[in-house]
Every structure is written in C-alpha cells, then in structure tokens.
Amino acid sequence: MNRRMTIAVVTPTGNVGSRVLQLLVQAGMRPRVLARDPSRLKFRDLDVRQGDLLDAGFVADALKGADALFWATPENFGTPDPQADMETMGANAAAAGVPRIVQISSIGAERRHGAGLIDGLARNEDQFASSGADVLTLRCGNYFTNLMGSLDSLRTGTLKTTMRPDHRMPWVDPRDVAEVAAVRLLAANWSGHKVTAVHGPADLSWDEVAATIGAAVGRPITVEEITDEAMAATLRAEGMSDKAITGVVSMPAGVRDNFRPEQPRDLLTTTPTTLDAWAYENLRPLL
C-alpha cells in the first residue's frame, strides 16, 4: 500500500467514522480529518482540518489533493431544515473533485422519495454519482446504536417504535459498517459506481429486538407501538423544528409496510456482529 495516499475522513467521532479512522491509523495511514471540534478526536497524529461541512470554501480547501474520501452525512436534528443541510453538505463534497468516494447511505434511499431524511442520503447518492468520481455507496440496515436513543424507555421495560412489532428489517453494528468501508478505502482495485448493502447478521422484528435486549440486560423488554403523531409530539416537546420532525418521523414510515431493500441479503452483505453480543457489551452496563 502506498503510504502517501491521502484518505480524508468526515464524521471522525461518529459511530462509523471513528472506527474507520481507527482502522486507517492501524493500517499505517495518516488520514486527513475534517472536524468541527478536533478536541473530541482520540488520535493525535492526524492531518486535522477544522471547519463546517456547510462551508463550501472550507470543504474545497480541506479536500484538495485527497485521493479518497470517507463520507457519512452528519445528522443534526437541531437545525431548522436538516434535509436541506444534508443536500448542501453533499453538494460541497461532490464539487471538491476527490476521485474516489466511499459513501454511507441507508436502506430506503432506493425509494428516492417518501422516506424523510433518508431522502437526503438519496440526494447525496445522486450528487456523488454525478461528480465524476468512482463511488461505492454502502446502504446500511438499522444501526444497533440507534437503540441508545431509547435508554429512558428501556429502563422502564419498553421499546417504543412506530413500526409494527413483527416488522422485520436488517440490523447492523456500525463497527461492521466501518470495517467494510475501511477495506474499500484502502483497496485500489475498483472503479465506477456501485451500490452494496451492509445488512448485519440477520433481519430482526422489533419483538425479536426487544427479546434480545431483555436477555442481554436480564429483565423483560416489551415493544410499545406508537403512532407517528405521538412520535411527532414527543419531538416537538424536545424543541425540534417542524421540518426536522417530518424528516425524522418519515424515516421509519418510508421503510415499513411492504418495503424490501433493493440489495438482497447474501454472503457479501451479511456482517458478523450479533445484536445480543452488542447489547450485552453496550446496553447492559447502562440498564
């Protein structure tokens, strides 16, 4: 591997980006990191560029000369229009001229419309595909780490969702997503535009997720199905804007009912970390 290859990493403190950064450093690389708050970085021997991905000038300068880019669109539900911000950040990165991009997206992006903030990821997919770069898009299942947002209700023995309790979907550890991304960033034998899925080890229903968490933490957990309106009311009480609320509530709404991911589960899209192992390591100490 050519040690002089420059790989740029955004969201370096996120669930996926932090693991990508760690793997690149362990591979002997010195990644270029785009960060708003460098003090949160765990590694110090990095090429750090501090700034805001909404700033086109910053992004263009920070990505100048980069050979590859790890891109995961930051989520900021506290802004007035998160989806517009996602599209602006994607446009800034797509215009920077990086020749190779590994992008993190989500199942549901194949719908293109009707899946809330996932539509912003779909727009990013189109932006990168039109940039002239070689692009690998990883459409991921539901992250295990999303359960961290349900700690309060889990402590009362419930897992709240707007999905049907028997609805099955792929669930995946973000660390496994990062491993797929890092391998492809370090590889030099691919080109063109490709979309692949990262589905985790199994499709799980919400009932199965609750039972798995319950076994890991040693107490029963039951699913409580709530309405979109109830979810919206909770988010509004937390001070979220109307556009942000619509974007968040529409994400699960866009991938329920008869939705099936465009990329099927197979050997390449299946990753190893199970929910029970993750929950025992991460949820049990907190619950």
N, C-alpha and C positions, 0 to 999 in steps of 0.2 A: 504494500500500500504506500502510495506517495504521501509522506508526512506533510508535504507542503500544500496539500489540498485544503481549501478553506471551506468549512461547513458552518453555515450560520444557523442559529437556533433561536426561535422565538418561544415565548411562554416557558422560560427556563426554570421557573419554580412551580409549574403546574404539575398535575398528576402524571401526564405523559412526558412533557418537556423535561422535567427534572431527571427522569430516568434515562431519556435519550441523551441528555448532557452527560450523565454519569457514564453511560456505556461508551460514548465517544472519547471521553477522557481516558477511560480504562483501555481503549484501543490505541492509545498513544497520540490522539489528535489534540489540537488546541482550538476548540470551537470558538467562533465569533458569536457572542451572545448579545441579543437585543433585549434590554431590560429597562423597565421604568424605575425599579428600585434595586440597584445592584447589591445593597446590603443584605438582601434575602438570599443571595447566592451562597451555596455551600462550598463551591470550588473557587479558588482564588487565582490560579494560573490560567486565566482566560483572556480573550480579546473582548473586552466589555464595551458595548456602545449603549449609552444611557439615553432614552428618549421615549416618545409616544408613537405607537404604530399608526395613529390617526394623522400624524405629521408626515406628509409626503416627502418633504425635503430630508427629514431625518431618515426615513426608510431608504430612500435612494442612496444617501451617503453611506449608511450603515451596511448596505448590501453590495456596495460597489466592489467588484473583484471577487465576490464569493462564487465558489464552484458549485455549491449545492445549498439548499435551504430546507430546513425542517420547519413546516408551517402548521400551527394549530391556532385557529382563530380564537383570540381571548373572549371569554364571556364576561360581560359586565352588565348585570341586570339592573344596576342602579342608574343607568343613563336614560334620558328621555326616549331614545329610539335605538335600542340595541342592534336591531337588524340593519339599520342604515349605517351604524358604526362598523358592523361586520363587513358590509359591502365596501365601505371606504378603505378599511384596512386591507382587504383583499386586492382592491384596485391599486393601492400603493405598492404592495408587494409584487403584483403581476407586472407592474411597469418598471421594476428595478432591473430586469434583464438577467436574473440568475438562471443559468442554463439547465439546472436540474432541481426539481422540487418534489419533496415527499409531503403530501398534504393529509392532515387528519380531517375526516368528514364523518358522517353518521348514516346508518341505515335510515331510510326515509328521504334522503337527499335525492334519490332517483325519482321521487314524485315531482320534484321541481317546485310545486306549489301546494299549499294546504297543510304544511307541517310546521308552522310557526317559525321559530328561529332556525330550525333545520333548513328552511328555505334560504337563509343567509349562507349556510355552508354550500348549498347547491349553487348559489350565485358565485361563491368563491371557486367552486369547481370549474364553472364556465370561464371565469376570469383567468385562471391559470391555464386552462386548455387553450385559450386564445392568445396566450402570451408568447408562444414560440418556444417555450421550454419543454424539456422532457418532464413529464409529470406522472407520478404514481399517487393515486388517491386511495386512502385506506378508509373504507366505510365501516365504522365500528358499531358493535352492539352497545347495549346499555351498560355503562360503567358501574362496576361494583361500588366505586367511591361515591356515586350519586346517593347511596344509602346513608352517607354521612349527614345529608340534609334532613334525615328523618330521625335523628337521635332522640329528640324530645318525645315523639310519639312512640318510638320503640321502647323507651323507658317505661311507658305505660302499658306495653304489651300489644301495641297495634302498629301496623304498617299501612299508612294511608296511600291510596293511589286512585287516579281517575280511570285506570284500566280495569277491565273485568278480571276478577281474581284468577280465572282459568286461562287468561290470555298468555300464550307462550311467545317468548322472544329471546334473541341471543343476549347473553350477559357476559361481560368480559372484564378482566383485570387490566387497568390502564398500563401496568408494568409490562404486560404481554404485548400490548399495542406498541409500546416504546421499543421493545426488542425487535419487532418486525420492522419498525421504522428505521432503527439504527442500522440493522443489517443492510437495508436497501440504500441508505445514505452512504454507507461505506463501499457498496458494490459499484463497479464501473461497467457492468455488462448488460445494462438495459437502456432502452430509449423509447421514445414515442409517448403515447398517452395510454395509461392502464388504470382501471379501477378494480380493486380487490377488496374483499371483506375481511374483517377480523371479528369472528363470531364467538370467541371464547370456547369453553369446552362443551357447552350444552345450551339448548333452548330451555328456558325455565318459565313456568307460570308464576304469577305472584303468590299463589298459595304455596308453591314449592319454595320460593324465595323465603317466605315467612317461616316455613317449617325448618329450612336450613339454618336461618339465623337463630331460631329458637333452640335448635340442637347445639349450636356453637356457643351460645351465651348461657344456656342452662335454664331457660324459662320459656313458657309458651308465647308465641307471637302469632297474632291473627290478622288477616287482611281486612281493612275497612275501606270499601269502595265509596268514594265521594264524587260529587258532581263537579263538572267544570266550573259551575257558578260558585260552589263552595271554595274551590281552589282559588278562583279569582278574588273572592272576598278576603281570603287569608293573605294573599299577596298585596292586595290594596291596603290592608291594615298595616302591612310592613313598609308602606310608603312607595311601592313600585308604581311606575307610570303606567298609563293605560296601554300604550304600545308595548311596553315590556310585558305586562300581564298577558296580553293577547298572544305575544310570541311564546311565552312560557307555557300557557295553557294549551296552545295549539300543537305543541310538540307531541305529547302523547296522543292527542286527538287525531293527529295525522298518521299515526302508525298502529292504530288499533283496528278493530273490526276484522276485515279480511286481508289486511296488509301482509305481504310476504317480501322479504328482502330480494332484491334483484340478483344478487350473487348467492348461489346456493351454499349450504354447508358442505365442505369436503375436507380432505386432508390438509390443504393449504390454508383454508380459512379458519380452521379449528386450532385454538391455543390451549395450553395445558392447565393454567391455574384455576382451581375449582372455587366456587363460592364458599363452600364450607371451610376450606383452608384459609381463604381470605378473611372470612367473618371471624374465625377463631383468633387470627392474628390481630385484626384491626378493630372489630366491634366488641369482642368480649372484654377487653380492658376498659372500654368506655361505658359498658352497660352493666 
